[in-house]
Amino acid sequence: MDLMGSVRALSRSPGFALVAIATLALGIGATVALFTVVHGVLLRPLPYGNADRLVVVLAEQDFDGAGRPVRVQWQNAAIAAWPTLASVERAGFHSPGVAALAGGPTSELIDVAFVTGSFFETVDGRLMHGRGLTPADDLEDAVVISERLRRRVFAGSVDVLGQSVTLNRHAYVIVGVADAAFQIPQPQTDAWIPAGFARTQNPNCCGFTVIARLRPGRTPAAATEEIRVAADALAREFPRTLDGTRVQVVPLRDVVVGDARPALLVLTAAVGLLLVLACANVMNLLLARNNARRHETSVRLALGASRRRLLAEGLRESAVLSAAGCVAGVGLAALSLRALQAWPPTGLPRLDSVALDGTATLFACLLVVACTIAVGLLPALYASDATVGTDSRHRGTVSARSARVALRTATVAQLALSVVLLAGAMLLGRSLVMLMGTDLGVTPDHVATASLNLAMDRTLTDEQQIDLVRRVVERISALPDVGAAGVGAARPPDASRVRVTLRRPDDPSERASYQAAGVPATPGYFPALGIRLERGRSFTEADHRGAPPVVIMSADTARRLFGERDPLGRSIRLPVLRDGRSGSEEMTVVGITANVKYSGIDRAADDVIYIPFAQHPWRSVFLVARTAGNPQVLVSQLQREIAAVDRAITLAEVTTLDAVLSDATAQPRFRTLLLATVAALALVIAGVGVYGVIAYSVSQRLGEIGVRMAVGADARRIRTMVLREGMVLALVGALAGLLIAYGAAGLLTSLLYGIAPTDPTSFTLAAAAILAVGLAATYLPAARAARVDPLTLLRAE
């Protein structure tokens, strides 16, 4: 009954109620949506047995020439010698790869994992059908497939156990179907193949990552110390590959979440600030509304109403507003999450775990309680503190002046928090601009590209690979508008598939301490990508199999290997870059190119060494072709033209280079867009808050304004007086916000590229934006005050 009375009271002020509910809906909706994402991505347990005990053993080494520590994979010999550890209950090993899936007009490339027999027992993930691989399967042609692959290959059939699936021209017997939630080592993994059987097909398979299950009560930190001792012993046994290796034991959750954690935590803080802003804004509205009703409150007190009753009524009204805002906010959150899952951003894992479930509902209910108290307590206290009496000059122990002070304080707080959000959005925005404008060393526009595997499901000689690539390049080059086409073993800005490890000529140590990206490439690769040749020459058709071995280097590579000496014409001994080959040979430096990023768009360029493809063929390569026309037209032609050369060539990632770069910047664009949206909402809420407090101030000072105008103040002076009041609030809020933002800017350091977290331009733009909003929000009340009729006001007084 009392609650319905509060609803009827609010319905008599529909404009006020709608603004308050809409403001709370924005804050609560954003908070519930992001809480749901954070809970699903960061907090919800991984779908494996005792997942908190699953860890990954990461290993890395430092090399000159590499812009970051290089991840080390454990080779077969080290895996065979892996010791039994007191802190580890069991350990499994996996190696990601790709395989050609037969069944269509051309081979389709799918992601697979080569795993040891202990892998499935270690992970303890759910299977839809059948069983996982065991040590008994290590040399068998058994396979576990994903539920996704079962639906694609076997359509309506559920019972696929015992049937076969053809990968790389070999028929594997299906022994299990993994649940969709089984996503190790990667969410897109479609088949798990015994590593021992894979080695019978390719003796060089595989480089492994270690996943382990700790014993109960053991921590990753304790396991790290024990595994470091074991790794040092392995390094002494295998110094060539493991010397200088650092190991760290990391919870599986941290590996799965990856770089998403800091971005989500920053966005959570931003959305929390937005909710505080929304609550402060509605509190301001209630303060102004209750102050305008003080005469009514005084009358009710005179008639016998208790202050406790008035306080309860005020809290009920705020509860109704909070509940309505929550219902609308949850609806907004549901729409936002549906859009997020329909268009998932790159780099945000576990979106399949995100759902508005009971936890999210409980969180929303807690928000209603918190918002009710935050929004309604202070206004209800003010409203219940009215003094019995009808004298307009003494309508309460809390004066109109103190009410204005409370309103202004809350408004300054809103403005300060808005500046914090704006400064963060400006920093991320400027960082994104710097990232997208970074020099990759290539010209990405008008380039079509595709990933090719020449021998995924067959064996080709070097001569056959060279001939296939020559025919593909010739056919693509003959297409209309194609200016240049070529093939290389890397595609910027992605990491190179080939790494060259060696000792520098002046390095006295025994250990190979230098590493560069190795790129076997055809002559057309450089003009197709727009790689600038700074000195010397590019490759030509004369650099064939029987010609003297030559090499081209990036500028940084030449400087690191030869110092200030002229590298052109000098010889260097480099490893032989051929699949499955070992050894080295002397090569002559014939050219120097600009630095190219083969290590990620947001990282410094790795050193790179280019070798003629005809001298060092490689089966897994990228085709790149530059066109004068629309690259999408060329993309649509690539599959047909390559199939005309050889249908056994496996294609993947047929796209434009601009699209590759867009994917590389998808995660920073997503977090920048989200924070910018939150900041824009905060700006609107702050603007409404400034408008409300200035409009309220003008309404309380109408008598004073009438007197001022009666004694000679003109409209311009009145407008200036009101504008000054609003701009003082905006200026104080901007300064307070800048101080808070400066202190909190360090939280964004890991998300920024090319600018400092205290970038003065970003802070200046944030302050300017809040001052502009303050001016715009103040101008309307100022203009209205300047148009009042002083005689009418004085008669009313």
LONU-177895 format. One record per residue (C-alpha): x, y, z; residue in three letters. Coordinates in steps of 0.001 Angstrom, whole numbers, plus 500000, padded with zeros to 6 digits. Example, Ala and Ser with C-alpha at 12.3 -4.5 7.8 and 13.67 -1.06 7.14 Angstrom:
2
512300495500507800ALA
513670498940507140SER
This chain:
797
500000500000500000MET
502735502458500996ASP
504752501395497951LEU
501830502148495623MET
501565505558497246GLY
505179506225496280SER
504428505124492725VAL
501435507517492564ARG
503540510359493990ALA
506184509845491320LEU
503560509563488587SER
502479513123489396ARG
505936514237488200SER
506390512049485094PRO
509198514164483632GLY
511249513925486803PHE
510568510190487157ALA
511512509385483540LEU
514779511337483728VAL
515727509667487020ALA
514829506167485804ILE
516636506648482486ALA
519761507908484280THR
519790504951486666LEU
519027502530483801ALA
522153503661481955LEU
524349503252485019GLY
522838499977486206ILE
522622498510482688GLY
526284499193481941ALA
527313497841485354THR
525271494641485061VAL
526487494020481503ALA
530141494424482386LEU
529772492452485625PHE
528298489606483568THR
531245489718481157VAL
533805489896483968VAL
532107487050485842HIS
531954484871482744GLY
535480485628481536VAL
537493486143484729LEU
535569484615487654LEU
533535481653486433ARG
535438478369487029PRO
536991476810483935LEU
535035473745482718PRO
537610471197483845TYR
537858469027486936GLY
539439470965489849ASN
540432473629487345ALA
542089475753490030ASP
544878473141490177ARG
545618473276486435LEU
548747475228485514VAL
550827475856482411VAL
554622475710482469VAL
555819478665480400LEU
559414478798479205ALA
561209481626477445GLU
564668482760476403GLN
566212486131475556ASP
567790486675472157PHE
569408489697470548ASP
567344490791467571GLY
564008489757469088ALA
561900492599470436GLY
560588490466473310ARG
561420487225475147PRO
560999484240472834VAL
558662481458473943ARG
560432478091474178VAL
558672474857473300GLN
559842471613474850TRP
561196469225472249GLN
560608465465472103ASN
563836464543473882ALA
563113466923476768ALA
559562465584477058ILE
560857462013477244ALA
563222463084480037ALA
560580465065481953TRP
561018464192485655PRO
558476463172488276THR
557844466180490546LEU
556600466268494126ALA
554251469204493499SER
552774467848490252VAL
550126465130490300GLU
550346464555486547ARG
551489466411483451ALA
550322466456479828GLY
551875467934476710PHE
550282469567473699HIS
551428471205470491SER
549052473287468330PRO
549080472751464582GLY
546942472636461472VAL
545723469829459245ALA
543953469516455899ALA
540422468172456296LEU
539290466197453263ALA
535726466066452051GLY
535112469125449872GLY
536231470218446403PRO
539395471598448044THR
541130470787451305SER
539981472827454306GLU
542507473869456927LEU
541484473192460546ILE
543253473724463870ASP
544462470574465580VAL
546533469697468644ALA
549146466958468899PHE
548913465624472442VAL
550568462987474596THR
548612460144476146GLY
548471461866479539SER
546906465060478184PHE
543206464225478573PHE
543663462643481992GLU
545538465762483150THR
542972468239481850VAL
539913466223482928ASP
537602468045480536GLY
534098466969479628ARG
533542464769476567LEU
530183464559474814MET
530796461011473590HIS
533433458344473934GLY
536766458816475680ARG
539922460835475564GLY
543254459679474199LEU
545363457497476497THR
549015456375476488PRO
547848453233474656ALA
546803455453471716ASP
550194457127471350ASP
551172455208468203LEU
547624454630466960GLU
545631456569464358ASP
543010457564466938ALA
541521461053467200VAL
539205463055469422VAL
537191465642467507ILE
535288468729468646SER
531514468878468790GLU
531778471677466222ARG
533616469409463757LEU
531138466570464367ARG
528247468816463346ARG
530062470018460228ARG
531335466667458949VAL
528670464248460143PHE
525643466571460018ALA
522725464698461603GLY
524723461755462946SER
525343461702466696VAL
526975458286467026ASP
530276458881465229VAL
532481456720467450LEU
534422454242465322GLY
533926456275462165GLN
536869457953460488SER
537835461488459556VAL
540544462186456979THR
543261464619458015LEU
546327465144455829ASN
545231462218453642ARG
545203459829456590HIS
542032458312458015ALA
541836458668461815TYR
539405456612463889VAL
537200458742466143ILE
537350457588469771VAL
535758460652471406GLY
533899463902470840VAL
534890466827473076ALA
532316469148474591ASP
532139472654473146ALA
533594473987476415ALA
536781471917475944PHE
539074474626474526GLN
542657473565475229ILE
545006474484473717PRO
542842476911471686GLN
539108477676471436PRO
539197476848467704GLN
540888473413468111THR
538869470830466179ASP
540915467628466567ALA
543328466102469086TRP
545858463700467518ILE
548324461391469336PRO
551749463041469229ALA
553537459704468880GLY
551553458832465763PHE
552185462340464355ALA
555932461743464739ARG
555681458635462607THR
554324460876459835GLN
556781463724460503ASN
559848462966462646PRO
560317466697463383ASN
556917466973465114CYS
556496468615467651CYS
557376471451470051GLY
555301471083473200PHE
553734473200475930THR
553393471597479355VAL
550060471594481180ILE
550140470135484686ALA
547773469346487521ARG
549173470329490911LEU
548732468156493943ARG
546148469411496481PRO
547549472229498597GLY
550454473038496245ARG
550676476567494802THR
551996477714491416PRO
554758479656493200ALA
555989476549494998ALA
555751474500491790ALA
557738477149489925THR
560760476675492189GLU
560677472904491795GLU
560209473048488023ILE
563033475586487709ARG
565388473077489285VAL
564112470400486880ALA
564460472787483908ALA
568057473599484858ASP
568833469872484885ALA
567197469463481465LEU
569179472456480153ALA
572427470761481162ARG
571295467652479292GLU
570088469591476239PHE
572177472795476215PRO
571652473488472519ARG
567915474112472894THR
567332474805476597LEU
570383476720477848ASP
569304480084479285GLY
565661479031479583THR
563526480692482254ARG
560408478887483462VAL
557317480084485253GLN
554263478157486406VAL
551099480098485616VAL
547476479174486460PRO
545627477972483383LEU
543000480676483945ARG
545628483406483486ASP
546758481858480202VAL
543175481540478927VAL
542253485104479886VAL
545544486549478598GLY
545586490263477807ASP
541838490646478401ALA
542223490913482192ARG
543731494442482507PRO
541324495852479911ALA
538279494342481658LEU
539408495594485063LEU
539900499131483720VAL
536472499041482058LEU
534931497725485289THR
536348500688487191ALA
535055503041484485ALA
531539501582484594VAL
531601501755488394GLY
532344505473488122LEU
529472505818485651LEU
527081504249488163LEU
528324506619490885VAL
527694509508488477LEU
524187508297487743ALA
523393507956491453CYS
524814511411492202ALA
522738512903489402ASN
519489511346490632VAL
520353512368494195MET
520697515951492952ASN
517296515717491285LEU
515719514417494489LEU
517402517120496572LEU
516032519835494313ALA
512585518214494210ARG
512377517759497969ASN
513592521283498640ASN
510845522626496380ALA
508291520622498432ARG
509430521857501835ARG
506276523908502387HIS
504164520784501767GLU
506396518851504182THR
505985521518506860SER
502213521284506556VAL
502316517486506908ARG
504466517775510014LEU
501995520300511457ALA
499208517783510850LEU
501024515097512823GLY
503230513197510372ALA
506423511920512010SER
509901512518510639ARG
510422508749510572ARG
507426508398508274ARG
508728511133505958LEU
512158509508505882LEU
510608506129505024ALA
508542507720502241GLU
511670509286500745GLY
513510505974500786LEU
510515504187499243ARG
510467506685496379GLU
514159506123495745SER
513568502356495939ALA
510851502611493270VAL
513163504659491050LEU
516049502220491606SER
513901499157490921ALA
512477500673487725ALA
515986501713486655GLY
517217498199487379CYS
514504496558485266VAL
515266498879482359ALA
519013498511482944GLY
518877494703482885VAL
517012494951479581GLY
519780497180478203LEU
522381494762479553ALA
520680491811477830ALA
520647493667474504LEU
524304494654474929SER
525390491084475698LEU
523434489733472755ARG
525183492206470469ALA
528564491323472005LEU
528071487613471336GLN
526721488246467833ALA
529794490325466945TRP
532496489002469284PRO
535598491202469503PRO
538977489636468792THR
540923488769471925GLY
537984488455474350LEU
537915484788475464PRO
535171482656477010ARG
532230484607475605LEU
530333481316475601ASP
530447481529479426SER
528781484954479494VAL
525081484843480426ALA
522552486802482494LEU
522180484026485028ASP
521254483854488702GLY
524528485462489768THR
523877488461487534ALA
520300488694488853THR
521535488653492463LEU
524084491336491587PHE
521319493476490045ALA
519230493099493216CYS
522164494228495334LEU
522544497222493038LEU
518911498178493701VAL
519590498197497441VAL
522836500151497039ALA
521271502670494662CYS
518263503139496940THR
520535504138499812ILE
522974506160497679ALA
520233508031495850VAL
517589508463498521GLY
519139508702501978LEU
520470512269501886LEU
517422513767500085PRO
515092511943502511ALA
517017513312505498LEU
516736516834504094TYR
513035516401503397ALA
512263515033506886SER
514160517886508565ASP
511584520566507715ALA
510339522731510593THR
506655523294511240VAL
505728526731509992GLY
504521528585506955THR
506922531517506854ASP
508518531341503454SER
511744532712504850ARG
512041529985507510HIS
510824526725506000ARG
513338524465507679GLY
516388524225509806THR
518279523365506638VAL
518348526576504606SER
518095526929500861ALA
521734527990500941ARG
522840524685502499SER
520726522793499971ALA
522508524646497148ARG
525873523777498734VAL
524953520096498769ALA
523801520263495153LEU
526967522037494042ARG
529226519614495897THR
527553516640494264ALA
527775518340490870THR
531485519048491278VAL
531991515374492148ALA
530099514369489009GLN
532233516646486861LEU
535450515373488448ALA
534532511742487805LEU
533550512635484240SER
536984514155483682VAL
538603510934484923VAL
536613508876482410LEU
537210511384479621LEU
540944511452480276ALA
541049507631480119GLY
539057507606476876ALA
541311510292475397MET
544435508314476353LEU
543103505114474784LEU
541855507010471741GLY
545162508751471112ARG
546982505457471739SER
544764503773469126LEU
545519506538466618VAL
549248506072467261MET
548880502304466888LEU
546955502482463613MET
549413505043462270GLY
552506503053463189THR
554975502366460393ASP
554796498652459589LEU
557445498955456917GLY
554846497985454280VAL
552062499693452330THR
548932497706453260PRO
546259499223451008ASP
545225497440447779HIS
546824494136448836VAL
545054490767448737ALA
546573487875450652THR
546070484187451420ALA
547777481529453504SER
548933478587451393LEU
550176475170452388ASN
551742473406449421LEU
552124469974450979ALA
549744469679453908MET
548547466189452937ASP
551306465049450590ARG
555066464943450165THR
556713467318447670LEU
560336467670446711THR
562038471068446880ASP
561838471330443084GLU
558101470600443116GLN
557469473272445773GLN
559505475833443819ILE
557630474992440610ASP
554223475220442312LEU
554997478658443756VAL
556322479874440396ARG
553110478805438635ARG
550875480354441311VAL
552734483690441186VAL
552684483752437372GLU
548939483054437244ARG
548063485716439844ILE
550412488253438227SER
548588487778434918ALA
545238488903436381LEU
543964492356435355PRO
545073495271437583ASP
547626493122439480VAL
550847495111439632GLY
552946492677441675ALA
552518489268443290ALA
554810487181445423GLY
555119484581448128VAL
556851484713451502GLY
556929482687454710ALA
555652485654456798ALA
552968488309456571ARG
553275491497458604PRO
552289492301461261PRO
551885488634462279ASP
554814486775463803ALA
556993484955461289SER
556523481204460972ARG
560283480782460646VAL
562952481837463152ARG
566692481972462470VAL
568861481303465539THR
572644481710465433LEU
575701483255467038ARG
576637486721465849ARG
580066486957464167PRO
581529488915467105ASP
579835486841469855ASP
582440484905471904PRO
579868482775473757SER
579122479191472818GLU
575363479637473005ARG
573376480912470031ALA
572200484244471421SER
570797485935468301TYR
567443485323466651GLN
565664486922463709ALA
562569486278461651ALA
563480484177458609GLY
561484484838455447VAL
562036482739452313PRO
560515485012449625ALA
560086485347445870THR
561164488530444025PRO
557582489825443795GLY
557076489683447575TYR
558795493042448165PHE
556906495213445621PRO
553607493483446465ALA
553946494533450125LEU
555626497841449341GLY
558745496968451385ILE
561287499732450789ARG
564732498726449525LEU
567220501106451141GLU
570433499822449579ARG
571647497125447228GLY
569268495016445152ARG
566201492865445551SER
565932489212444582PHE
565668488316440909THR
564898485188438895GLU
568686484719438665ALA
568730483800442377ASP
567697480248441578HIS
568539476903443164ARG
572003476559441613GLY
573043480226441996ALA
575313481522444780PRO
573325481817448065PRO
572281485404448818VAL
570436487183451609VAL
568651490500452199ILE
568450492019455694MET
566482494743457427SER
568416497833458463ALA
568403496917462156ASP
569538493372461378THR
572521494591459362ALA
573460497050462100ARG
573258494374464788ARG
575274491818462814LEU
577876494082461158PHE
577927497201463321GLY
578913500295461362GLU
580595498302458591ARG
578987498243455148ASP
577136494895454997PRO
576718494765451206LEU
578929492105449675GLY
579818490574453043ARG
579237486911453791SER
577516485392456801ILE
576899481786457748ARG
573182481173458260LEU
571119478060458989PRO
569614476294456000VAL
565922477160455884LEU
564286474116454395ARG
561559471980455972ASP
563210469144457858GLY
566773470156456898ARG
569667471073459156SER
573072472621458664GLY
574245476044457506SER
575903477749454564GLU
577659480977453628GLU
575372483623452129MET
576238486985450608THR
574355490125451658VAL
572960491797448513VAL
570357494212449886GLY
569126496186452900ILE
565401496902453426THR
563481499116455809ALA
562490497518459107ASN
559232495528458918VAL
557054494467461853LYS
556774490682461927TYR
556168490567465672SER
552853492336466199GLY
551608495789465370ILE
552143497065468909ASP
555739495814469268ARG
559115496945468038ALA
560173495357464757ALA
562100492096465105ASP
565249491643463060ASP
564493489901459757VAL
566503487970457170ILE
565082487362453667TYR
566298484411451603ILE
565289483540448004PRO
562424481042448009PHE
564030479229445067ALA
567103478548447237GLN
565196477775450443HIS
561676476502449650PRO
559113476389452452TRP
555765474630452246ARG
553702476985454454SER
553688480468452906VAL
551618483599452316PHE
550603484843448906LEU
550487488651448574VAL
549278490530445507ALA
549002494269444921ARG
546203495520442686THR
545311498899441250ALA
541614498069441669GLY
539441496855444512ASN
541376494244446526PRO
538112492499447482GLN
537614491618443804VAL
541056490027443768LEU
540269488168447016VAL
537251486565445352SER
539480485360442493GLN
542352483888444485LEU
540789480555445424GLN
539669479867441851ARG
543039480791440350GLU
545077478768442856ILE
542790475747442449ALA
543437475991438700ALA
547148475521439407VAL
546731472653441916ASP
543624471691443881ARG
545792470058446558ALA
547132473440447696ILE
545397474182450987THR
544074477738451372LEU
543163479703454491ALA
542783483338455557GLU
541907484605452084VAL
541449488320452781THR
542958491767452338THR
545976493067454217LEU
543846495953455487ASP
541529493379457075ALA
544516491652458696VAL
545560494981460208LEU
541985495629461318SER
541973492296463167ASP
545317493187464752ALA
543813496370466203THR
540407494872467064ALA
541035494516470800GLN
542346498073471382PRO
539515499420469200ARG
536947497483471244PHE
538171498695474634ARG
538569502249473326THR
535012502210471968LEU
533628500894475263LEU
535486503428477401LEU
534574506233474993ALA
530908505206475222THR
531070505190479023VAL
532809508591478976ALA
530185510016476593ALA
527376508813478879LEU
529206510325481839ALA
529505513599479956LEU
525771513652479250VAL
524924512822482876ILE
527325515498484132ALA
525832518020481723GLY
522334517227482966VAL
523621517588486520GLY
525107521033485849VAL
521930522126484104TYR
519805520892486997GLY
521792522600489747VAL
522039525918487885ILE
518348525842486950ALA
517496525118490584TYR
519794527920491748SER
518122530362489363VAL
514669529318490570SER
515731529949494199GLN
517218533349493354ARG
514428534762491196LEU
513638537384493828GLY
517269538461493990GLU
517444538572490181ILE
514290540715490088GLY
515784543190492570VAL
519053543355490607ARG
517204544072487385MET
514961546625489114ALA
517996548620490294VAL
519606548691486863GLY
521264545333486040ALA
520776544538482362ASP
520166541129480787ALA
523834540704479848ARG
524958541171483458ARG
522383538705484754ILE
523402536165482097ARG
527069536656482990THR
526309536183486695MET
524595532840486091VAL
527220531701483590LEU
529946532522486095ARG
528262530334488699GLU
528100527371486318GLY
531623527804484989MET
533060527977488517VAL
531499524565489170LEU
532870523233485883ALA
536342524625486538LEU
536536523237490073VAL
535259519859488831GLY
537766519857485960ALA
540706520625488263LEU
539660517992490807ALA
539162515462488017GLY
542558516177486504LEU
544245515549489852LEU
542403512231490284ILE
543060511214486658ALA
546754512026486974TYR
547040509801490026GLY
545121506923488418ALA
546651507148484925ALA
549259504500485708GLY
546501501857485623LEU
546337502309481842LEU
550065501892481180THR
549792498319479874SER
547004499345477451LEU
548787502308475857LEU
550973502462472778TYR
553168505372471792GLY
552051507806474515ILE
552684508246478231ALA
549845507698480738PRO
550240511376481726THR
549967512622478129ASP
549214516379478498PRO
547184516550475274THR
544732513919476512SER
544295515661479859PHE
543851519051478186THR
541206517697475810LEU
539332516055478711ALA
539301519301480705ALA
538247521309477632ALA
535378518905476961ALA
534020519178480499ILE
534288522973480430LEU
532438523053477102ALA
529678520848478507VAL
529499523040481612GLY
529138526145479446LEU
526435524555477278ALA
524509523260480316ALA
524689526657482053THR
523716528763479079TYR
520020527767478992LEU
519283528684482636PRO
521359531856482176ALA
519396532866479096ALA
516099532142480887ARG
517181534235483892ALA
518087537131481605ALA
514588537144480066ARG
512539537350483293VAL
510260540331483940ASP
511441542046487172PRO
507996543579487885LEU
506349540180487777THR
508953538757490127LEU
508686541612492594LEU
504896541341492687ARG
505230537613493423ALA
507647538332496275GLU
